[in-house]
């Protein structure tokens, strides 16, 4: 899955950008008080994308 597609999905589901690190971007789902990091690669493994969504308690992409 493309990283930009995953980020679009996160933002449509109500997650917000928290901060940018050297290797990861941190997104947070404030209503449920959960956060997850997204690697800064063009491609994100589908298994990892599902895990990020599960960590943030949102629907799968």
CHARMM-style PDB file with segment names, atoms N, HN, CA, C and O in Angstrom:
ATOM      1  N   UNK     1       0.845  -1.169   0.000  1.00  0.00      PROA
ATOM      2  CA  UNK     1       0.000   0.000   0.000  1.00  0.00      PROA
ATOM      3  C   UNK     1       0.893   1.235   0.000  1.00  0.00      PROA
ATOM      4  O   UNK     1       1.923   1.263   0.673  1.00  0.00      PROA
ATOM      5  N   UNK     2       0.498   2.245  -0.749  1.00  0.00      PROA
ATOM      6  HN  UNK     2      -0.339   2.222  -1.295  1.00  0.00      PROA
ATOM      7  CA  UNK     2       1.250   3.497  -0.776  1.00  0.00      PROA
ATOM      8  C   UNK     2       1.065   4.250   0.541  1.00  0.00      PROA
ATOM      9  O   UNK     2      -0.022   4.257   1.119  1.00  0.00      PROA
ATOM     10  N   UNK     3       2.134   4.878   1.001  1.00  0.00      PROA
ATOM     11  HN  UNK     3       3.017   4.872   0.532  1.00  0.00      PROA
ATOM     12  CA  UNK     3       2.097   5.624   2.264  1.00  0.00      PROA
ATOM     13  C   UNK     3       1.077   6.753   2.222  1.00  0.00      PROA
ATOM     14  O   UNK     3       0.360   6.969   3.198  1.00  0.00      PROA
ATOM     15  N   UNK     4       1.000   7.473   1.113  1.00  0.00      PROA
ATOM     16  HN  UNK     4       1.583   7.297   0.320  1.00  0.00      PROA
ATOM     17  CA  UNK     4       0.059   8.593   1.014  1.00  0.00      PROA
ATOM     18  C   UNK     4      -1.386   8.108   1.083  1.00  0.00      PROA
ATOM     19  O   UNK     4      -2.244   8.797   1.635  1.00  0.00      PROA
ATOM     20  N   UNK     5      -1.663   6.926   0.526  1.00  0.00      PROA
ATOM     21  HN  UNK     5      -0.967   6.366   0.078  1.00  0.00      PROA
ATOM     22  CA  UNK     5      -3.012   6.363   0.606  1.00  0.00      PROA
ATOM     23  C   UNK     5      -3.364   6.010   2.048  1.00  0.00      PROA
ATOM     24  O   UNK     5      -4.492   6.233   2.487  1.00  0.00      PROA
ATOM     25  N   UNK     6      -2.405   5.463   2.779  1.00  0.00      PROA
ATOM     26  HN  UNK     6      -1.489   5.282   2.422  1.00  0.00      PROA
ATOM     27  CA  UNK     6      -2.633   5.130   4.182  1.00  0.00      PROA
ATOM     28  C   UNK     6      -2.888   6.392   4.997  1.00  0.00      PROA
ATOM     29  O   UNK     6      -3.788   6.416   5.836  1.00  0.00      PROA
ATOM     30  N   UNK     7      -2.112   7.429   4.761  1.00  0.00      PROA
ATOM     31  HN  UNK     7      -1.380   7.410   4.079  1.00  0.00      PROA
ATOM     32  CA  UNK     7      -2.291   8.689   5.500  1.00  0.00      PROA
ATOM     33  C   UNK     7      -3.646   9.305   5.183  1.00  0.00      PROA
ATOM     34  O   UNK     7      -4.303   9.827   6.083  1.00  0.00      PROA
ATOM     35  N   UNK     8      -4.081   9.259   3.931  1.00  0.00      PROA
ATOM     36  HN  UNK     8      -3.547   8.835   3.200  1.00  0.00      PROA
ATOM     37  CA  UNK     8      -5.414   9.764   3.574  1.00  0.00      PROA
ATOM     38  C   UNK     8      -6.495   9.004   4.325  1.00  0.00      PROA
ATOM     39  O   UNK     8      -7.447   9.599   4.828  1.00  0.00      PROA
ATOM     40  N   UNK     9      -6.346   7.689   4.398  1.00  0.00      PROA
ATOM     41  HN  UNK     9      -5.573   7.205   3.988  1.00  0.00      PROA
ATOM     42  CA  UNK     9      -7.320   6.864   5.118  1.00  0.00      PROA
ATOM     43  C   UNK     9      -7.347   7.239   6.607  1.00  0.00      PROA
ATOM     44  O   UNK     9      -8.421   7.361   7.195  1.00  0.00      PROA
ATOM     45  N   UNK    10      -6.186   7.419   7.204  1.00  0.00      PROA
ATOM     46  HN  UNK    10      -5.313   7.321   6.727  1.00  0.00      PROA
ATOM     47  CA  UNK    10      -6.120   7.791   8.624  1.00  0.00      PROA
ATOM     48  C   UNK    10      -6.823   9.117   8.875  1.00  0.00      PROA
ATOM     49  O   UNK    10      -7.582   9.249   9.835  1.00  0.00      PROA
ATOM     50  N   UNK    11      -6.575  10.090   8.021  1.00  0.00      PROA
ATOM     51  HN  UNK    11      -5.958   9.982   7.241  1.00  0.00      PROA
ATOM     52  CA  UNK    11      -7.166  11.413   8.220  1.00  0.00      PROA
ATOM     53  C   UNK    11      -8.670  11.401   7.965  1.00  0.00      PROA
ATOM     54  O   UNK    11      -9.404  12.134   8.627  1.00  0.00      PROA
ATOM     55  N   UNK    12      -9.148  10.588   7.021  1.00  0.00      PROA
ATOM     56  HN  UNK    12      -8.552   9.993   6.482  1.00  0.00      PROA
ATOM     57  CA  UNK    12     -10.590  10.467   6.799  1.00  0.00      PROA
ATOM     58  C   UNK    12     -11.287   9.833   7.989  1.00  0.00      PROA
ATOM     59  O   UNK    12     -12.458  10.112   8.247  1.00  0.00      PROA
ATOM     60  N   UNK    13     -10.573   8.981   8.718  1.00  0.00      PROA
ATOM     61  HN  UNK    13      -9.622   8.754   8.509  1.00  0.00      PROA
ATOM     62  CA  UNK    13     -11.152   8.300   9.885  1.00  0.00      PROA
ATOM     63  C   UNK    13     -11.003   9.128  11.164  1.00  0.00      PROA
ATOM     64  O   UNK    13     -11.363   8.652  12.240  1.00  0.00      PROA
ATOM     65  N   UNK    14     -10.487  10.338  11.072  1.00  0.00      PROA
ATOM     66  HN  UNK    14     -10.194  10.724  10.197  1.00  0.00      PROA
ATOM     67  CA  UNK    14     -10.428  11.225  12.224  1.00  0.00      PROA
ATOM     68  C   UNK    14      -9.103  11.276  12.954  1.00  0.00      PROA
ATOM     69  O   UNK    14      -9.000  11.928  13.993  1.00  0.00      PROA
ATOM     70  N   UNK    15      -8.079  10.601  12.433  1.00  0.00      PROA
ATOM     71  HN  UNK    15      -8.163  10.072  11.589  1.00  0.00      PROA
ATOM     72  CA  UNK    15      -6.762  10.649  13.081  1.00  0.00      PROA
ATOM     73  C   UNK    15      -6.051  11.944  12.695  1.00  0.00      PROA
ATOM     74  O   UNK    15      -6.292  12.506  11.626  1.00  0.00      PROA
ATOM     75  N   UNK    16      -5.178  12.404  13.577  1.00  0.00      PROA
ATOM     76  HN  UNK    16      -4.982  11.948  14.445  1.00  0.00      PROA
ATOM     77  CA  UNK    16      -4.468  13.664  13.366  1.00  0.00      PROA
ATOM     78  C   UNK    16      -2.963  13.440  13.402  1.00  0.00      PROA
ATOM     79  O   UNK    16      -2.462  12.568  14.111  1.00  0.00      PROA
ATOM     80  N   UNK    17      -2.258  14.245  12.622  1.00  0.00      PROA
ATOM     81  HN  UNK    17      -2.665  14.954  12.045  1.00  0.00      PROA
ATOM     82  CA  UNK    17      -0.797  14.258  12.626  1.00  0.00      PROA
ATOM     83  C   UNK    17      -0.330  14.803  13.972  1.00  0.00      PROA
ATOM     84  O   UNK    17      -0.815  15.842  14.422  1.00  0.00      PROA
ATOM     85  N   UNK    18       0.607  14.110  14.617  1.00  0.00      PROA
ATOM     86  HN  UNK    18       1.001  13.266  14.252  1.00  0.00      PROA
ATOM     87  CA  UNK    18       1.140  14.581  15.892  1.00  0.00      PROA
ATOM     88  C   UNK    18       2.522  15.178  15.718  1.00  0.00      PROA
ATOM     89  O   UNK    18       2.756  16.332  16.077  1.00  0.00      PROA
ATOM     90  N   UNK    19       3.454  14.383  15.159  1.00  0.00      PROA
ATOM     91  HN  UNK    19       3.264  13.445  14.867  1.00  0.00      PROA
ATOM     92  CA  UNK    19       4.808  14.887  14.947  1.00  0.00      PROA
ATOM     93  C   UNK    19       5.534  14.049  13.909  1.00  0.00      PROA
ATOM     94  O   UNK    19       5.106  12.950  13.557  1.00  0.00      PROA
ATOM     95  N   UNK    20       6.630  14.588  13.434  1.00  0.00      PROA
ATOM     96  HN  UNK    20       6.977  15.481  13.719  1.00  0.00      PROA
ATOM     97  CA  UNK    20       7.448  13.927  12.421  1.00  0.00      PROA
ATOM     98  C   UNK    20       8.788  13.585  13.055  1.00  0.00      PROA
ATOM     99  O   UNK    20       9.422  14.441  13.672  1.00  0.00      PROA
ATOM    100  N   UNK    21       9.217  12.345  12.907  1.00  0.00      PROA
ATOM    101  HN  UNK    21       8.702  11.649  12.405  1.00  0.00      PROA
ATOM    102  CA  UNK    21      10.528  11.925  13.389  1.00  0.00      PROA
ATOM    103  C   UNK    21      11.454  11.712  12.215  1.00  0.00      PROA
ATOM    104  O   UNK    21      11.093  12.005  11.076  1.00  0.00      PROA
ATOM    105  N   UNK    22      12.651  11.201  12.482  1.00  0.00      PROA
ATOM    106  HN  UNK    22      12.945  10.963  13.408  1.00  0.00      PROA
ATOM    107  CA  UNK    22      13.597  10.934  11.400  1.00  0.00      PROA
ATOM    108  C   UNK    22      13.107   9.804  10.497  1.00  0.00      PROA
ATOM    109  O   UNK    22      13.187   9.896   9.272  1.00  0.00      PROA
ATOM    110  N   UNK    23      12.601   8.743  11.112  1.00  0.00      PROA
ATOM    111  HN  UNK    23      12.536   8.668  12.107  1.00  0.00      PROA
ATOM    112  CA  UNK    23      12.212   7.560  10.344  1.00  0.00      PROA
ATOM    113  C   UNK    23      10.719   7.269  10.366  1.00  0.00      PROA
ATOM    114  O   UNK    23      10.250   6.423   9.605  1.00  0.00      PROA
ATOM    115  N   UNK    24       9.965   7.947  11.216  1.00  0.00      PROA
ATOM    116  HN  UNK    24      10.346   8.635  11.834  1.00  0.00      PROA
ATOM    117  CA  UNK    24       8.545   7.664  11.371  1.00  0.00      PROA
ATOM    118  C   UNK    24       7.733   8.943  11.502  1.00  0.00      PROA
ATOM    119  O   UNK    24       8.251   9.989  11.895  1.00  0.00      PROA
ATOM    120  N   UNK    25       6.452   8.841  11.167  1.00  0.00      PROA
ATOM    121  HN  UNK    25       6.031   7.992  10.849  1.00  0.00      PROA
ATOM    122  CA  UNK    25       5.476   9.900  11.383  1.00  0.00      PROA
ATOM    123  C   UNK    25       4.486   9.371  12.412  1.00  0.00      PROA
ATOM    124  O   UNK    25       4.025   8.235  12.303  1.00  0.00      PROA
ATOM    125  N   UNK    26       4.158  10.182  13.403  1.00  0.00      PROA
ATOM    126  HN  UNK    26       4.533  11.105  13.492  1.00  0.00      PROA
ATOM    127  CA  UNK    26       3.261   9.749  14.463  1.00  0.00      PROA
ATOM    128  C   UNK    26       1.876  10.341  14.221  1.00  0.00      PROA
ATOM    129  O   UNK    26       1.719  11.552  14.060  1.00  0.00      PROA
ATOM    130  N   UNK    27       0.868   9.453  14.197  1.00  0.00      PROA
ATOM    131  HN  UNK    27       0.995   8.469  14.327  1.00  0.00      PROA
ATOM    132  CA  UNK    27      -0.529   9.865  14.083  1.00  0.00      PROA
ATOM    133  C   UNK    27      -1.249   9.452  15.347  1.00  0.00      PROA
ATOM    134  O   UNK    27      -0.906   8.443  15.964  1.00  0.00      PROA
ATOM    135  N   UNK    28      -2.251  10.233  15.735  1.00  0.00      PROA
ATOM    136  HN  UNK    28      -2.530  11.052  15.234  1.00  0.00      PROA
ATOM    137  CA  UNK    28      -2.979   9.985  16.975  1.00  0.00      PROA
ATOM    138  C   UNK    28      -4.478  10.023  16.702  1.00  0.00      PROA
ATOM    139  O   UNK    28      -4.957  10.815  15.891  1.00  0.00      PROA
ATOM    140  N   UNK    29      -5.212   9.146  17.400  1.00  0.00      PROA
ATOM    141  HN  UNK    29      -4.823   8.502  18.059  1.00  0.00      PROA
ATOM    142  CA  UNK    29      -6.672   9.146  17.364  1.00  0.00      PROA
ATOM    143  C   UNK    29      -7.103   9.658  18.738  1.00  0.00      PROA
ATOM    144  O   UNK    29      -7.181   8.888  19.695  1.00  0.00      PROA
ATOM    145  N   UNK    30      -7.379  10.943  18.830  1.00  0.00      PROA
ATOM    146  HN  UNK    30      -7.315  11.569  18.053  1.00  0.00      PROA
ATOM    147  CA  UNK    30      -7.637  11.581  20.125  1.00  0.00      PROA
ATOM    148  C   UNK    30      -8.878  11.054  20.856  1.00  0.00      PROA
ATOM    149  O   UNK    30      -8.814  10.894  22.075  1.00  0.00      PROA
ATOM    150  N   UNK    31     -10.003  10.775  20.184  1.00  0.00      PROA
ATOM    151  HN  UNK    31     -10.055  10.905  19.194  1.00  0.00      PROA
ATOM    152  CA  UNK    31     -11.177  10.293  20.931  1.00  0.00      PROA
ATOM    153  C   UNK    31     -10.919   9.009  21.724  1.00  0.00      PROA
ATOM    154  O   UNK    31     -11.468   8.836  22.812  1.00  0.00      PROA
ATOM    155  N   UNK    32     -10.098   8.116  21.195  1.00  0.00      PROA
ATOM    156  HN  UNK    32      -9.652   8.256  20.311  1.00  0.00      PROA
ATOM    157  CA  UNK    32      -9.816   6.863  21.903  1.00  0.00      PROA
ATOM    158  C   UNK    32      -8.439   6.871  22.561  1.00  0.00      PROA
ATOM    159  O   UNK    32      -8.036   5.885  23.178  1.00  0.00      PROA
ATOM    160  N   UNK    33      -7.722   7.978  22.430  1.00  0.00      PROA
ATOM    161  HN  UNK    33      -8.049   8.779  21.928  1.00  0.00      PROA
ATOM    162  CA  UNK    33      -6.406   8.169  23.056  1.00  0.00      PROA
ATOM    163  C   UNK    33      -5.400   7.095  22.655  1.00  0.00      PROA
ATOM    164  O   UNK    33      -4.749   6.488  23.505  1.00  0.00      PROA
ATOM    165  N   UNK    34      -5.285   6.869  21.347  1.00  0.00      PROA
ATOM    166  HN  UNK    34      -5.814   7.361  20.656  1.00  0.00      PROA
ATOM    167  CA  UNK    34      -4.347   5.883  20.802  1.00  0.00      PROA
ATOM    168  C   UNK    34      -3.439   6.567  19.794  1.00  0.00      PROA
ATOM    169  O   UNK    34      -3.844   7.521  19.130  1.00  0.00      PROA
ATOM    170  N   UNK    35      -2.200   6.071  19.682  1.00  0.00      PROA
ATOM    171  HN  UNK    35      -1.872   5.296  20.222  1.00  0.00      PROA
ATOM    172  CA  UNK    35      -1.270   6.618  18.701  1.00  0.00      PROA
ATOM    173  C   UNK    35      -0.529   5.468  18.026  1.00  0.00      PROA
ATOM    174  O   UNK    35      -0.456   4.356  18.548  1.00  0.00      PROA
ATOM    175  N   UNK    36       0.015   5.771  16.852  1.00  0.00      PROA
ATOM    176  HN  UNK    36      -0.045   6.675  16.428  1.00  0.00      PROA
ATOM    177  CA  UNK    36       0.773   4.783  16.106  1.00  0.00      PROA
ATOM    178  C   UNK    36       1.770   5.502  15.201  1.00  0.00      PROA
ATOM    179  O   UNK    36       1.565   6.657  14.826  1.00  0.00      PROA
ATOM    180  N   UNK    37       2.841   4.809  14.859  1.00  0.00      PROA
ATOM    181  HN  UNK    37       3.007   3.872  15.164  1.00  0.00      PROA
ATOM    182  CA  UNK    37       3.855   5.404  13.997  1.00  0.00      PROA
ATOM    183  C   UNK    37       3.783   4.787  12.607  1.00  0.00      PROA
ATOM    184  O   UNK    37       3.569   3.584  12.455  1.00  0.00      PROA
ATOM    185  N   UNK    38       3.965   5.628  11.602  1.00  0.00      PROA
ATOM    186  HN  UNK    38       4.139   6.605  11.726  1.00  0.00      PROA
ATOM    187  CA  UNK    38       3.947   5.204  10.205  1.00  0.00      PROA
ATOM    188  C   UNK    38       5.360   5.387   9.654  1.00  0.00      PROA
ATOM    189  O   UNK    38       5.905   6.488   9.727  1.00  0.00      PROA
ATOM    190  N   UNK    39       5.965   4.330   9.105  1.00  0.00      PROA
ATOM    191  HN  UNK    39       5.523   3.435   9.045  1.00  0.00      PROA
ATOM    192  CA  UNK    39       7.324   4.466   8.575  1.00  0.00      PROA
ATOM    193  C   UNK    39       7.364   5.417   7.389  1.00  0.00      PROA
ATOM    194  O   UNK    39       6.387   5.550   6.652  1.00  0.00      PROA
ATOM    195  N   UNK    40       8.491   6.068   7.216  1.00  0.00      PROA
ATOM    196  HN  UNK    40       9.284   5.960   7.815  1.00  0.00      PROA
ATOM    197  CA  UNK    40       8.629   7.034   6.133  1.00  0.00      PROA
ATOM    198  C   UNK    40       9.229   6.374   4.897  1.00  0.00      PROA
ATOM    199  O   UNK    40      10.314   6.741   4.447  1.00  0.00      PROA
ATOM    200  N   UNK    41       8.513   5.401   4.359  1.00  0.00      PROA
ATOM    201  HN  UNK    41       7.631   5.102   4.724  1.00  0.00      PROA
ATOM    202  CA  UNK    41       8.869   4.724   3.110  1.00  0.00      PROA
ATOM    203  C   UNK    41       7.724   4.948   2.144  1.00  0.00      PROA
ATOM    204  O   UNK    41       6.596   5.192   2.573  1.00  0.00      PROA
ATOM    205  N   UNK    42       7.987   4.871   0.856  1.00  0.00      PROA
ATOM    206  HN  UNK    42       8.903   4.673   0.508  1.00  0.00      PROA
ATOM    207  CA  UNK    42       6.919   5.039  -0.140  1.00  0.00      PROA
ATOM    208  C   UNK    42       5.880   3.940  -0.022  1.00  0.00      PROA
ATOM    209  O   UNK    42       4.684   4.199  -0.160  1.00  0.00      PROA
ATOM    210  N   UNK    43       6.319   2.723   0.231  1.00  0.00      PROA
ATOM    211  HN  UNK    43       7.290   2.513   0.343  1.00  0.00      PROA
ATOM    212  CA  UNK    43       5.426   1.570   0.338  1.00  0.00      PROA
ATOM    213  C   UNK    43       5.362   1.107   1.791  1.00  0.00      PROA
ATOM    214  O   UNK    43       6.381   1.037   2.477  1.00  0.00      PROA
ATOM    215  N   UNK    44       4.147   0.793   2.250  1.00  0.00      PROA
ATOM    216  HN  UNK    44       3.319   0.850   1.692  1.00  0.00      PROA
ATOM    217  CA  UNK    44       3.943   0.231   3.569  1.00  0.00      PROA
ATOM    218  C   UNK    44       3.333  -1.145   3.372  1.00  0.00      PROA
ATOM    219  O   UNK    44       2.346  -1.296   2.652  1.00  0.00      PROA
ATOM    220  N   UNK    45       3.915  -2.143   4.007  1.00  0.00      PROA
ATOM    221  HN  UNK    45       4.716  -2.021   4.592  1.00  0.00      PROA
ATOM    222  CA  UNK    45       3.425  -3.510   3.917  1.00  0.00      PROA
ATOM    223  C   UNK    45       1.953  -3.554   4.323  1.00  0.00      PROA
ATOM    224  O   UNK    45       1.555  -2.878   5.271  1.00  0.00      PROA
ATOM    225  N   UNK    46       1.139  -4.342   3.615  1.00  0.00      PROA
ATOM    226  HN  UNK    46       1.462  -4.891   2.844  1.00  0.00      PROA
ATOM    227  CA  UNK    46      -0.297  -4.428   3.907  1.00  0.00      PROA
ATOM    228  C   UNK    46      -0.564  -4.914   5.330  1.00  0.00      PROA
ATOM    229  O   UNK    46      -1.483  -4.430   5.990  1.00  0.00      PROA
ATOM    230  N   UNK    47       0.235  -5.867   5.801  1.00  0.00      PROA
ATOM    231  HN  UNK    47       0.982  -6.260   5.265  1.00  0.00      PROA
ATOM    232  CA  UNK    47       0.075  -6.352   7.171  1.00  0.00      PROA
ATOM    233  C   UNK    47       0.317  -5.209   8.161  1.00  0.00      PROA
ATOM    234  O   UNK    47      -0.425  -5.063   9.132  1.00  0.00      PROA
ATOM    235  N   UNK    48       1.348  -4.401   7.919  1.00  0.00      PROA
ATOM    236  HN  UNK    48       1.951  -4.520   7.130  1.00  0.00      PROA
ATOM    237  CA  UNK    48       1.658  -3.276   8.799  1.00  0.00      PROA
ATOM    238  C   UNK    48       0.556  -2.223   8.739  1.00  0.00      PROA
ATOM    239  O   UNK    48       0.213  -1.637   9.766  1.00  0.00      PROA
ATOM    240  N   UNK    49      -0.001  -1.975   7.570  1.00  0.00      PROA
ATOM    241  HN  UNK    49       0.277  -2.451   6.735  1.00  0.00      PROA
ATOM    242  CA  UNK    49      -1.090  -0.999   7.438  1.00  0.00      PROA
ATOM    243  C   UNK    49      -2.302  -1.445   8.252  1.00  0.00      PROA
ATOM    244  O   UNK    49      -2.948  -0.622   8.900  1.00  0.00      PROA
ATOM    245  N   UNK    50      -2.616  -2.751   8.224  1.00  0.00      PROA
ATOM    246  HN  UNK    50      -2.091  -3.419   7.698  1.00  0.00      PROA
ATOM    247  CA  UNK    50      -3.724  -3.263   9.033  1.00  0.00      PROA
ATOM    248  C   UNK    50      -3.426  -3.125  10.525  1.00  0.00      PROA
ATOM    249  O   UNK    50      -4.322  -2.824  11.312  1.00  0.00      PROA
ATOM    250  N   UNK    51      -2.167  -3.345  10.914  1.00  0.00      PROA
ATOM    251  HN  UNK    51      -1.439  -3.589  10.274  1.00  0.00      PROA
ATOM    252  CA  UNK    51      -1.789  -3.220  12.323  1.00  0.00      PROA
ATOM    253  C   UNK    51      -1.883  -1.773  12.791  1.00  0.00      PROA
ATOM    254  O   UNK    51      -2.326  -1.518  13.911  1.00  0.00      PROA
ATOM    255  N   UNK    52      -1.476  -0.827  11.957  1.00  0.00      PROA
ATOM    256  HN  UNK    52      -1.116  -1.035  11.047  1.00  0.00      PROA
ATOM    257  CA  UNK    52      -1.571   0.595  12.303  1.00  0.00      PROA
ATOM    258  C   UNK    52      -3.025   0.971  12.521  1.00  0.00      PROA
ATOM    259  O   UNK    52      -3.349   1.666  13.484  1.00  0.00      PROA
ATOM    260  N   UNK    53      -3.906   0.520  11.636  1.00  0.00      PROA
ATOM    261  HN  UNK    53      -3.643  -0.044  10.854  1.00  0.00      PROA
ATOM    262  CA  UNK    53      -5.339   0.807  11.788  1.00  0.00      PROA
ATOM    263  C   UNK    53      -5.900   0.159  13.052  1.00  0.00      PROA
ATOM    264  O   UNK    53      -6.736   0.752  13.734  1.00  0.00      PROA
ATOM    265  N   UNK    54      -5.450  -1.037  13.362  1.00  0.00      PROA
ATOM    266  HN  UNK    54      -4.771  -1.519  12.809  1.00  0.00      PROA
ATOM    267  CA  UNK    54      -5.907  -1.705  14.586  1.00  0.00      PROA
ATOM    268  C   UNK    54      -5.405  -0.949  15.819  1.00  0.00      PROA
ATOM    269  O   UNK    54      -6.138  -0.794  16.796  1.00  0.00      PROA
ATOM    270  N   UNK    55      -4.158  -0.482  15.771  1.00  0.00      PROA
ATOM    271  HN  UNK    55      -3.563  -0.608  14.977  1.00  0.00      PROA
ATOM    272  CA  UNK    55      -3.606   0.290  16.900  1.00  0.00      PROA
ATOM    273  C   UNK    55      -4.415   1.555  17.155  1.00  0.00      PROA
ATOM    274  O   UNK    55      -4.623   1.950  18.302  1.00  0.00      PROA
ATOM    275  N   UNK    56      -4.871   2.191  16.067  1.00  0.00      PROA
ATOM    276  HN  UNK    56      -4.702   1.870  15.135  1.00  0.00      PROA
ATOM    277  CA  UNK    56      -5.632   3.436  16.181  1.00  0.00      PROA
ATOM    278  C   UNK    56      -7.137   3.188  16.338  1.00  0.00      PROA
ATOM    279  O   UNK    56      -7.912   4.133  16.487  1.00  0.00      PROA
ATOM    280  N   UNK    57      -7.538   1.938  16.305  1.00  0.00      PROA
ATOM    281  HN  UNK    57      -6.908   1.171  16.185  1.00  0.00      PROA
ATOM    282  CA  UNK    57      -8.928   1.513  16.444  1.00  0.00      PROA
ATOM    283  C   UNK    57      -9.835   2.153  15.391  1.00  0.00      PROA
ATOM    284  O   UNK    57     -10.874   2.733  15.707  1.00  0.00      PROA
ATOM    285  N   UNK    58      -9.407   2.029  14.125  1.00  0.00      PROA
ATOM    286  HN  UNK    58      -8.562   1.558  13.869  1.00  0.00      PROA
ATOM    287  CA  UNK    58     -10.203   2.510  12.999  1.00  0.00      PROA
ATOM    288  C   UNK    58     -10.395   1.353  12.025  1.00  0.00      PROA
ATOM    289  O   UNK    58      -9.793   0.293  12.195  1.00  0.00      PROA
ATOM    290  N   UNK    59     -11.233   1.549  11.005  1.00  0.00      PROA
ATOM    291  HN  UNK    59     -11.722   2.410  10.867  1.00  0.00      PROA
ATOM    292  CA  UNK    59     -11.500   0.502  10.021  1.00  0.00      PROA
ATOM    293  C   UNK    59     -10.256   0.231   9.172  1.00  0.00      PROA
ATOM    294  O   UNK    59      -9.379   1.082   9.029  1.00  0.00      PROA
ATOM    295  N   UNK    60     -10.210  -0.980   8.616  1.00  0.00      PROA
ATOM    296  HN  UNK    60     -10.923  -1.672   8.732  1.00  0.00      PROA
ATOM    297  CA  UNK    60      -9.088  -1.352   7.762  1.00  0.00      PROA
ATOM    298  C   UNK    60      -9.192  -0.620   6.436  1.00  0.00      PROA
ATOM    299  O   UNK    60     -10.293  -0.322   5.974  1.00  0.00      PROA
ATOM    300  N   UNK    61      -8.044  -0.326   5.817  1.00  0.00      PROA
ATOM    301  HN  UNK    61      -7.149  -0.568   6.192  1.00  0.00      PROA
ATOM    302  CA  UNK    61      -8.077   0.375   4.513  1.00  0.00      PROA
ATOM    303  C   UNK    61      -8.539  -0.525   3.391  1.00  0.00      PROA
ATOM    304  OT1 UNK    61      -8.621  -0.089   2.243  1.00  0.00      PROA
TER     305      UNK     61
END
